[in-house]
């Protein structure tokens, strides 16, 4: 019986921008207009509940066929106050998926604690060295702070039994999640 381990290390990147503020205020019952020339930083937070995800596949040497292993234990927390819509992208920034295999990612619905504009989720995407958008059109939102809050992330590792039956291996790849403004 041979085993293939794939460890995924998650990195987080943030992109921030600057906006100008203006608004209306009630002062002693009078509506006052104000315009501010001071710069207000947009606020963005992206965090995962676990920095390491492991996917393990084990096969019987007599089995011949496609093998798919899943891990859906990762949650991604996001909080943003934004004037422009944002997106989250994912890419492999270190390591290699074994030849003949693929690593895919699928974003699952956030739990009920999510408030605000959660965005549009991409269908399952094959991870590569280039950035791939996994959630687009994220507005101002707060996903919560608990370990079960935020977007669910499901990784799937697909290979053929012949790859595993040749020898047991262990591979490590780093998947980087980046949140950035659409503008």
C-alpha positions in Angstrom: 0.0 0.0 0.0 1.5 3.3 -1.1 0.7 6.8 0.2 1.0 10.2 -1.3 0.8 13.2 1.0 0.2 16.8 -0.3 0.7 19.5 2.3 -0.7 23.0 1.4 0.6 26.0 3.2 -1.6 29.1 3.0 -0.3 32.6 2.7 -2.3 35.7 2.9 -1.7 39.0 1.0 -3.6 42.3 1.3 -3.9 45.2 -1.0 -5.1 48.5 0.4 -6.1 51.8 -1.1 -6.9 55.3 0.1 -10.3 57.1 -0.1 -11.6 60.6 0.7 -14.5 60.9 3.2 -17.5 63.2 3.1 -20.8 63.1 4.8 -23.6 64.8 6.7 -23.8 65.2 10.5 -26.6 66.3 12.8 -25.4 69.0 15.2 -27.8 70.5 17.8 -30.8 69.5 15.6 -29.3 71.1 12.5 -28.2 69.1 9.4 -24.6 70.1 8.7 -22.7 69.1 5.6 -19.0 68.4 5.9 -16.3 67.5 3.5 -13.0 66.1 4.7 -9.7 66.3 2.9 -8.0 63.9 5.2 -7.3 60.5 3.9 -9.2 57.5 5.3 -7.6 54.1 4.8 -9.9 51.4 3.7 -9.9 48.5 6.0 -9.3 44.9 4.9 -8.6 41.7 6.8 -8.1 38.2 5.4 -7.3 35.3 7.6 -7.5 31.5 7.5 -8.3 29.2 10.4 -5.4 27.0 9.6 -2.0 27.6 8.0 -1.5 24.0 6.9 -3.8 21.6 5.0 -2.9 18.0 4.4 -4.4 15.8 1.8 -3.4 12.1 1.9 -4.2 9.5 -0.7 -3.7 5.8 -0.2 -4.3 3.1 -2.7 -4.1 -0.6 -3.1 -1.5 -1.5 -5.7 -4.1 -3.7 -7.5 -6.4 -0.6 -8.0 -6.1 1.0 -11.5 -7.9 4.3 -12.0 -8.5 7.9 -11.0 -8.2 8.9 -7.3 -9.7 12.0 -5.9 -8.9 13.1 -2.3 -10.7 16.1 -0.6 -10.0 18.4 2.3 -12.7 21.0 3.3 -11.4 22.0 6.8 -10.2 25.4 5.8 -12.2 28.6 6.5 -11.3 32.0 5.2 -12.3 35.0 7.3 -12.7 38.4 5.5 -13.6 41.8 6.8 -13.5 44.9 4.6 -14.8 48.4 4.6 -14.4 49.3 0.9 -15.6 51.9 -1.5 -14.6 49.7 -4.4 -15.5 46.1 -4.9 -12.7 43.5 -4.0 -11.8 40.0 -5.1 -9.9 37.1 -3.6 -7.5 35.2 -5.9 -5.5 32.1 -5.3 -2.2 30.8 -6.8 0.5 28.3 -6.2 3.5 30.3 -5.2 5.9 27.6 -4.0 6.3 23.9 -4.7 4.9 21.7 -7.5 1.9 19.5 -7.9 3.2 16.1 -9.1 3.1 15.4 -12.8 -0.1 13.7 -13.8 -1.9 15.2 -10.8 -3.9 18.4 -10.2 -4.9 20.5 -7.2 -8.3 22.3 -7.4 -10.0 24.7 -5.1 -13.7 25.4 -4.6 -15.2 28.2 -2.4 -18.2 27.1 -0.3 -20.9 29.3 1.0 -20.1 31.3 4.1 -22.0 30.4 7.3 -24.9 32.4 8.7 -22.7 34.8 10.7 -21.6 36.5 7.4 -22.9 40.1 7.1 -22.6 42.3 4.0 -21.8 41.6 0.4 -20.2 38.2 0.2 -19.5 38.3 -3.5 -19.7 35.8 -6.4 -18.0 32.5 -6.0 -16.1 30.8 -8.9 -16.8 27.2 -9.6 -14.0 24.7 -8.9 -10.8 26.1 -10.4 -7.5 24.3 -11.0 -4.8 26.0 -9.1 -1.7 27.2 -11.0 1.2 29.6 -10.6 -0.9 32.4 -12.0 -3.6 34.1 -9.9 -7.1 32.8 -10.4 -10.1 34.7 -9.0 -12.0 32.6 -6.5 -14.4 35.2 -5.1 -15.3 38.4 -7.0 -17.4 41.5 -6.3 -16.9 41.5 -2.5 -18.3 44.7 -0.9 -18.2 45.9 2.6 -18.6 42.8 4.8 -17.7 41.0 8.0 -17.5 37.3 8.1 -17.1 36.8 11.8 -14.2 35.7 13.9 -15.0 32.2 15.1 -13.2 29.1 13.7 -16.4 28.1 11.8 -17.0 31.5 10.3 -16.2 32.8 6.8 -16.0 31.1 3.4 -15.4 27.4 3.3 -12.5 26.2 1.1 -12.5 22.7 -0.4 -9.3 21.4 -1.9 -9.4 18.4 -4.2 -6.3 16.5 -5.3 -6.8 14.3 -8.4 -4.3 11.8 -9.6 -4.1 8.4 -11.2 -3.3 5.3 -9.2 -0.2 4.6 -11.3 1.4 7.7 -10.0 1.0 6.6 -6.4 1.8 2.9 -7.2 5.2 3.8 -8.5 6.4 5.1 -5.2 5.2 6.8 -2.0 5.9 10.5 -2.1 5.3 13.6 -0.2 4.8 17.0 -1.9 4.4 20.4 -0.4 2.9 23.4 -2.2 2.1 26.9 -1.0 -1.2 28.4 -2.0 -1.3 32.2 -1.6 -4.7 33.9 -1.2 -4.7 37.6 -2.1 -7.5 40.2 -1.6 -7.3 43.2 -3.8 -9.5 46.1 -5.1 -11.2 45.6 -8.5 -10.1 49.1 -9.5 
